[in-house]
Amino acid sequence: MKGVAITGMGIISAIGNSVEENYISLIENKIGVSRIQNISTVHADVIKVGEIKKTNDELINELQLNENNNFSRTAMIGTLAAKQAVENAGITNINEFRTGLISATSVGGMDMTERHYYDYFEKPELVKYITCHDGGDVAEKIAEELGLKGMVTTISTACSSAANSIMLGARLIKTGKLDRVIVGGADALAKFTINGFKTLMILSDDYNKPFDNTRKGLNLGEAAAFLVLESDEVVAKQNKKVLARVSGYGNANDAFHQTASSENGDGAYLAMKKAFEISGLKPSEIDYINVHGTATPNNDLSEGRALKRIYEDEKVPDFSSTKPFTGHTLAAAAAIEAVYSVLAIQNNVVYPNLNFETQMEEFDLTPQTVAKNKTIEHVLSNSFGFGGNCSTLIFSKS
């Protein structure tokens, strides 16, 4: 199957403020995980995070927002990434074709709520910030800054949110509902997230080690990334350069547990199986797997078993997790890793799975630990969220 064209990308993360900066960090082993600076938290000396080293004031200046704006941090980084993607796609008239925006988030404007919650009823001038709390406000803000008048919607399926955003966008184009869709996600760090994951006891006090037998847990991160998907008719009409294609996708919900994945990887297996069916590809045709790889004991065991089930007696292709670079960026994870997947295809490179030392005792899977050059035609990218929300995307060379 030909798949849906990707014509633009934009990203901001702990390892860079642009697509180019992120790529350089990935191939030069420049990690973005460090001690937290922008949030005052009692856990500051205990945990490490993938933090965008820009203050809110710096983001406001970069976006040229007025001083009375009510943008949350999530909305600001989302707007930056979406603007990059639109510019990269060479779009000068956002409403020229039937255009939509599908934005993913899990935390929304929680950072703004944390800041003003106790003052809302005492200071009327702060009431304007209440609307920022809503996850849908992020998409509305991005659309407003882009001048988009078409379909705008939000997806929130925890850590698979952006994968489902990309999936829905591709389906809307394939079914002829829209001509162009800006898809992706954004999540900023907040105390709410840090405290929540700390309570779940899945945060590492050290650098995360995906698929390592001694892994302790994840490092949280913040990021935003968006891709522009366009129909072949628009691509042909405007003679667009196609960066890569969304050739396959699948999602499944095994409803195993509120936060844990099935020990046998049931949801992950079904999502990958569906993605292969949509793409028409065989598992053996995948050149690189960008695993979800959060470095929690549960996720890596579940995902590894799902990979073994999909590949049966065949060798699992080169795989790695990029989360040691960025931290786990929740609803933005699948979006930033979609950008990384496209870059892997464009540059024929497999990224290193940093911090790996010891193979897991449950199976014989070893991730790629150093950057590796090889011909890459197809990349599979996994994203799994709380509540059993499992999603898989396949990206292919155009």
Stockholm file with secondary structure:
# STOCKHOLM 1.0

chainA/1-398         MKGVAITGMGIISAIGNSVEENYISLIENKIGVSRIQNISTVHADVIKVGEIKKTNDELINELQLNENNNFSRTAMIGTLAAKQAVENAGITNINEFRTGLISATSVGGMDMTERHYYDYFEKPELVKYITCHDGGDVAEKIAEELGLKGMVTTISTACSSAANSIMLGARLIKTGKLDRVIVGGADALAKFTINGFKTLMILSDDYNKPFDNTRKGLNLGEAAAFLVLESDEVVAKQNKKVLARVSGYGNANDAFHQTASSENGDGAYLAMKKAFEISGLKPSEIDYINVHGTATPNNDLSEGRALKRIYEDEKVPDFSSTKPFTGHTLAAAAAIEAVYSVLAIQNNVVYPNLNFETQMEEFDLTPQTVAKNKTIEHVLSNSFGFGGNCSTLIFSKS
#=GR chainA/1-398 SS CCCEEEEEEEEEBTTBSSHHHHHHHHHTTCCCEECCCSSCCTTTTTCCEECCCCCHHHHHHHHTCCTTCCCCHHHHHHHHHHHHHHHHTTCSCTTSSCEEEEEECSSTTHHHHHHHGGGTTTCGGGGGGGGGGSHHHHHHHHHHHHTCCSCEEEECCGGGHHHHHHHHHHHHHHTTSCSEEEEEEEECCCHHHHHHHHHTTCBCSSCCCTTBTTCCCBCEECEEEEEEEECHHHHHHTTCCCCEEEEEEEEEECCCCSSCCCTTCHHHHHHHHHHHHHHTCCGGGCCEEECCCCCCHHHHHHHHHHHHHHHTTSCCCEEECCHHHHCBCGGGHHHHHHHHHHHHHHHTEECCCTTCCSBCTTSCCCCCCSCEECCCSEEEEEEEEGGGEEEEEEEECC
#=GC SS_cons         CCCEEEEEEEEEBTTBSSHHHHHHHHHTTCCCEECCCSSCCTTTTTCCEECCCCCHHHHHHHHTCCTTCCCCHHHHHHHHHHHHHHHHTTCSCTTSSCEEEEEECSSTTHHHHHHHGGGTTTCGGGGGGGGGGSHHHHHHHHHHHHTCCSCEEEECCGGGHHHHHHHHHHHHHHTTSCSEEEEEEEECCCHHHHHHHHHTTCBCSSCCCTTBTTCCCBCEECEEEEEEEECHHHHHHTTCCCCEEEEEEEEEECCCCSSCCCTTCHHHHHHHHHHHHHHTCCGGGCCEEECCCCCCHHHHHHHHHHHHHHHTTSCCCEEECCHHHHCBCGGGHHHHHHHHHHHHHHHTEECCCTTCCSBCTTSCCCCCCSCEECCCSEEEEEEEEGGGEEEEEEEECC
//
